[in-house]
């Protein structure tokens, strides 16, 4: 994420970059040490999507302040 945004790792904290989703469980997080998007919780496809063939988990990246 840091590389995609063109930010150095300290800038992730300075800009308050965080990952959010509409679900109550936040399945993704931003690793502040590496700048990588990582899974924060175990993703159980059968529980989330059941009989749906295409399973999509959406999330948004929030950046506070100017870039």
Secondary structure, DSSP 8 states (H G I E B T S, - for coil): -HHHHT--HHHHHHTT-EEE-SSSS--EEE-TTT--EEE-S---HHHHHTT-SS-----EEE--S--
